[in-house]
Amino acid sequence: MPDLSRRVFLGRLGRASFAVAVLGIAACGDDDASPGDDGAASPATSSPPAADPPATQVPTTTLEQPAEPTTATTEAVAAGVEWQRVSLGFVSAYVLVRGGEAAVVDTGVSGSADDIEAGLGGLGLGWDDVGHVILTHLHGDHIGSVEDVMDRAADAAGYAGEADIPSIPAPRPLVPVGDGDRVFDLDIIATPGHTPGHISVHDPVGGILVAGDALIGEGGGVVGPSAQFSDDMPTALESARKLGALEFEIALFGHGDPVLTGASGLVAALFSD
């Protein structure tokens, strides 16, 4: 599949800055969950309440582009991504911003679109600036607001793992993505097991992984996927091992606080025995 980011960047070659906004923490597989009371944006270093640990999981490890881009765009990509976390209470979504254009990664539970809009506004952006909606997997705590978000972001293309797409009620067709695909100059990593089409997002230049529910943040460290909520736990563990073979300093999770240093080493250590 060709580089998926080309279609958007051809129209936005003059933009140069890049920031990332990240949205909250959600309980895995809980379609009826609701956003936090305040819905306020938090900086990347904020620490909202950690989600309750799943019933069964891997032991915790604790260690503390477009065609012919402009020079400005090339420099922005070469610098990697920046990110900001916006906490909804316990549901996680991510807003990635480059050169005044945004990509929303996951949409939280139903009713989260206003909070995502507030996160965009905090960065000086609006729905017209959203060019991508990337969905890590089909669970309702991650795609509950997909219709509202994509309706508001009328020009955005949507993406998800092919196996999950039939279960995602998007208002327009989603582009299937997996290993080898790039969206918004970020690598898509197929990480099935939690759901058949689960994907993660990796910025190899900036050293950031958006793991969805392929990994969980807990107690300043990393734990593996939840056996309670994963469709195929052996496959989910292999996907987690696959992520540990990548290089990234920062890991951002669907559930749990981010790890800000040495994240890939923590993931690899889960499978060192």
C-alpha positions as CSV (number, residue, x, y, z in Angstrom):
1,M,0.0,0.0,0.0
2,P,1.4,3.5,-0.8
3,D,2.3,6.0,1.8
4,L,-1.1,7.1,3.1
5,S,0.1,10.6,4.3
6,R,0.8,11.8,0.7
7,R,-2.8,12.7,0.0
8,V,-3.0,15.2,2.9
9,F,0.5,16.7,2.8
10,L,0.2,17.6,-0.9
11,G,-2.3,20.3,0.1
12,R,-0.4,21.4,3.2
13,L,3.3,21.7,2.2
14,G,3.8,25.1,3.7
15,R,3.1,24.1,7.3
16,A,6.0,23.4,9.5
17,S,5.4,22.9,13.3
18,F,4.4,19.7,15.0
19,A,2.8,18.9,18.3
20,V,0.9,16.0,19.8
21,A,-2.1,16.0,22.0
22,V,-3.1,12.9,23.9
23,L,-6.5,12.2,25.4
24,G,-7.1,10.4,28.8
25,I,-7.4,6.9,30.1
26,A,-10.2,4.4,29.6
27,A,-11.3,1.1,31.2
28,C,-10.7,-1.7,28.6
29,G,-13.7,-3.1,26.8
30,D,-16.3,-1.0,28.8
31,D,-18.7,0.4,26.2
32,D,-20.8,2.1,28.8
33,A,-18.1,4.2,30.5
34,S,-18.4,7.9,30.5
35,P,-15.7,10.7,30.4
36,G,-14.3,12.4,33.5
37,D,-16.1,15.2,35.2
38,D,-13.8,18.0,34.2
39,G,-12.8,17.1,30.7
40,A,-9.9,19.5,31.0
41,A,-6.8,19.3,28.9
42,S,-3.6,18.3,30.9
43,P,0.0,18.7,29.9
44,A,2.1,15.7,28.9
45,T,3.5,15.3,32.3
46,S,0.1,15.2,34.1
47,S,-0.8,12.0,35.9
48,P,-4.6,11.2,35.9
49,P,-5.8,8.3,38.1
50,A,-4.5,5.0,36.9
51,A,-7.0,2.5,35.6
52,D,-7.7,-0.6,37.8
53,P,-5.3,-3.4,36.8
54,P,-6.9,-6.2,34.7
55,A,-7.7,-9.4,36.3
56,T,-4.9,-11.3,34.5
57,Q,-1.9,-9.9,32.7
58,V,1.8,-10.1,32.0
59,P,3.9,-9.2,35.1
60,T,4.8,-5.6,35.6
61,T,8.3,-4.4,34.6
62,T,9.5,-1.4,36.6
63,L,12.5,0.7,35.8
64,E,12.6,4.1,36.7
65,Q,5.5,12.4,4.2
66,P,4.6,13.5,1.5
67,A,5.8,13.7,-2.2
68,E,8.5,16.3,-2.6
69,P,8.0,18.0,0.8
70,T,9.0,21.6,1.4
71,T,12.2,22.2,3.4
72,A,10.1,23.3,6.4
73,T,8.0,20.1,6.4
74,T,11.2,18.0,6.0
75,E,12.7,19.6,9.1
76,A,9.5,19.1,11.1
77,V,9.4,15.4,10.3
78,A,13.2,15.0,11.0
79,A,12.7,16.5,14.4
80,G,10.1,13.8,15.3
81,V,6.8,14.5,17.1
82,E,5.9,16.5,20.2
83,W,2.9,15.5,22.2
84,Q,0.5,16.8,24.8
85,R,-1.9,14.6,26.9
86,V,-5.5,15.7,27.4
87,S,-7.2,13.7,30.2
88,L,-10.9,12.8,29.9
89,G,-10.7,11.0,33.2
90,F,-10.2,7.4,32.2
91,V,-10.7,7.1,28.5
92,S,-7.7,7.6,26.2
93,A,-7.6,9.3,22.8
94,Y,-4.8,11.0,21.0
95,V,-4.5,14.1,18.9
96,L,-1.4,14.3,16.8
97,V,-0.6,17.7,15.3
98,R,2.0,18.5,12.6
99,G,2.3,21.9,10.9
100,G,-1.2,23.0,11.9
101,E,-2.8,19.8,10.8
102,A,-4.2,17.2,13.3
103,A,-4.7,13.5,13.5
104,V,-7.1,12.1,16.2
105,V,-6.0,8.6,17.4
106,D,-9.0,6.9,19.1
107,T,-12.1,8.8,20.0
108,G,-13.0,7.7,23.5
109,V,-16.4,6.7,24.7
110,S,-19.6,8.2,23.4
111,G,-19.8,11.9,24.2
112,S,-16.1,12.6,24.1
113,A,-16.1,14.8,21.0
114,D,-16.5,18.0,22.9
115,D,-13.5,17.2,25.1
116,I,-11.5,16.4,21.9
117,E,-12.6,19.7,20.5
118,A,-11.4,21.4,23.7
119,G,-8.0,19.7,23.3
120,L,-7.8,20.9,19.7
121,G,-8.7,24.4,20.8
122,G,-6.0,24.4,23.4
123,L,-3.5,24.0,20.6
124,G,-5.1,26.7,18.5
125,L,-6.8,24.2,16.2
126,G,-10.3,23.2,15.2
127,W,-12.1,20.4,13.4
128,D,-11.2,21.9,10.0
129,D,-7.5,21.1,10.9
130,V,-8.1,17.4,11.5
131,G,-6.9,15.4,8.5
132,H,-6.8,11.9,10.0
133,V,-8.7,9.8,12.4
134,I,-6.8,6.6,13.4
135,L,-8.6,4.0,15.4
136,T,-6.4,1.5,17.3
137,H,-9.2,-1.1,17.7
138,L,-12.9,-1.7,17.7
139,H,-13.7,-1.5,21.5
140,G,-16.3,1.0,22.4
141,D,-14.1,2.9,24.8
142,H,-11.8,3.7,21.9
143,I,-14.3,4.3,19.0
144,G,-17.4,5.4,21.0
145,S,-17.3,8.9,19.5
146,V,-16.1,8.0,16.0
147,E,-19.3,9.1,14.3
148,D,-19.4,12.5,16.1
149,V,-15.7,13.1,15.6
150,M,-15.7,12.2,11.9
151,D,-18.8,14.2,11.3
152,R,-17.2,17.2,12.9
153,A,-13.9,16.6,11.1
154,A,-15.6,16.4,7.8
155,D,-12.4,16.4,5.7
156,A,-10.6,13.7,7.7
157,A,-9.7,10.3,6.4
158,G,-10.3,7.4,8.7
159,Y,-8.0,4.4,9.3
160,A,-8.2,1.1,11.2
161,G,-6.9,-2.5,11.1
162,E,-8.8,-4.3,8.3
163,A,-10.2,-7.1,10.6
164,D,-11.8,-4.5,13.0
165,I,-13.3,-2.3,10.3
166,P,-16.6,-4.2,10.0
167,S,-17.3,-3.6,13.7
168,I,-16.6,0.2,13.7
169,P,-19.6,2.4,12.9
170,A,-17.7,5.1,11.1
171,P,-19.8,7.5,9.1
172,R,-17.7,7.0,6.0
173,P,-15.4,4.2,4.8
174,L,-12.2,3.6,6.7
175,V,-8.9,2.8,5.1
176,P,-7.4,-0.5,6.2
177,V,-3.8,-0.2,7.5
178,G,-1.2,-2.5,9.0
179,D,2.5,-3.2,8.9
180,G,4.4,-1.2,6.3
181,D,1.8,1.6,6.1
182,R,2.4,5.2,7.1
183,V,-0.2,7.8,8.1
184,F,0.8,11.3,8.9
185,D,4.5,10.3,8.7
186,L,4.0,7.8,11.5
187,D,4.5,4.0,11.1
188,I,1.4,1.8,11.6
189,I,2.3,-1.4,13.5
190,A,-0.1,-4.4,13.3
191,T,-0.6,-5.6,16.9
192,P,-3.5,-8.1,16.8
193,G,-4.6,-10.2,19.7
194,H,-6.4,-7.7,21.9
195,T,-8.7,-7.5,18.9
196,P,-8.1,-9.1,15.5
197,G,-7.3,-5.8,13.8
198,H,-5.6,-3.9,16.6
199,I,-2.9,-1.5,15.5
200,S,-0.4,0.7,17.2
201,V,1.3,3.9,16.0
202,H,5.1,4.5,16.1
203,D,7.2,7.6,15.6
204,P,10.7,6.2,15.1
205,V,12.3,9.6,14.8
206,G,10.7,11.2,17.9
207,G,10.9,7.9,19.8
208,I,7.2,7.7,20.7
209,L,4.8,4.7,20.6
210,V,1.0,5.0,20.9
211,A,0.2,1.5,22.0
212,G,-3.6,1.5,22.2
213,D,-4.4,-1.5,24.3
214,A,-1.5,-3.7,23.1
215,L,0.3,-2.6,26.3
216,I,-0.9,-1.0,29.6
217,G,0.8,1.6,31.7
218,E,0.9,0.8,35.4
219,G,2.8,2.2,38.4
220,G,5.3,4.0,36.3
221,G,6.1,0.9,34.3
222,V,4.5,-1.3,31.7
223,V,2.4,-4.4,31.8
224,G,1.3,-6.6,29.0
225,P,-2.2,-6.8,27.4
226,S,-5.2,-7.8,29.5
227,A,-6.1,-11.5,29.3
228,Q,-9.6,-10.6,30.5
229,F,-10.3,-8.3,27.6
230,S,-8.2,-9.8,24.8
231,D,-9.7,-12.0,22.1
232,D,-6.5,-14.1,21.6
233,M,-4.0,-13.8,24.4
234,P,-1.1,-15.7,22.8
235,T,-1.3,-13.5,19.8
236,A,-1.6,-10.4,22.0
237,L,1.6,-11.4,23.8
238,E,3.4,-11.9,20.6
239,S,2.3,-8.4,19.5
240,A,3.6,-6.9,22.8
241,R,6.9,-8.7,22.2
242,K,7.0,-7.2,18.7
243,L,6.6,-3.7,20.2
244,G,9.5,-4.4,22.6
245,A,11.8,-4.9,19.6
246,L,11.2,-1.3,18.4
247,E,13.0,1.7,19.7
248,F,11.1,4.3,21.6
249,E,11.7,6.4,24.7
250,I,8.0,7.3,25.4
251,A,5.0,5.0,25.5
252,L,1.4,6.3,25.5
253,F,-1.3,3.8,26.4
254,G,-5.0,3.5,26.1
255,H,-5.0,2.7,29.9
256,G,-2.5,3.9,32.4
257,D,0.0,6.7,32.7
258,P,2.6,7.3,30.0
259,V,6.2,6.1,30.4
260,L,8.5,9.0,29.5
261,T,11.9,7.3,29.5
262,G,13.3,4.0,28.5
263,A,9.9,2.6,27.4
264,S,11.0,0.1,24.8
265,G,13.5,-1.4,27.3
266,L,10.7,-1.9,29.8
267,V,8.5,-3.7,27.2
268,A,11.4,-5.9,26.1
269,A,12.1,-6.8,29.8
270,L,8.6,-8.3,30.0
271,F,9.8,-11.1,27.8
272,S,13.5,-11.4,29.0
273,D,13.0,-14.6,31.0
